[in-house]
């Protein structure tokens, strides 16, 4: 059933939104949703760069919050997938993979723009 609309336990809802499998699990069928893997990769790259620059300590502590804000605002092109994921409602999915105050700060900044 590729475009079915049967609703109930184990319902199958076809189309670009995905298929409902079982009761609570949704399996996406490509396209349309935010790319969480790309968003996580961008966030990790930013955190690594800020750590190398000394803005963030090895323990993840933010030494210079102003420099974090400036980095996010200065290079929005380097965070396109992350911004799209936040705008697309995948904030919690990204934070489930990359945890910590710095990740929350960066995502919070992107959510304001």
C-alpha positions, 0 to 999 in steps of 0.5 A: 500500500504506497498511498494508504490511509488506514489508521489504527495500531500498526497503521500504514501511512504511505507517501513522503512523510514515511510509514508508521510501523507498529505503534510508535515508530515512524520510518521515513522514506527519504526526502522532506525531513531534516538531515540530522546526520549532516547537522550533527557533523556540522555541530561537531566540526564547529565544536572541534574548531572552537576547542582548537581555537581555545574558545572551548575547554577540553572538558567542553566548558565555554571560555568565551561565550562572545566568541561562540556567538560570533562564530555562529553569526560569522559563518552561517553557510557552514551551519546550513544543515544544522540550521535546517534541522533546528528549523525543521523540528529536529533540535532534540534529535541533534541534542540527543547525539551531541550533548552539552551546554555548548551544543545547546548554546549553538542550537539556541543561537541558530533558533533565534536567527 
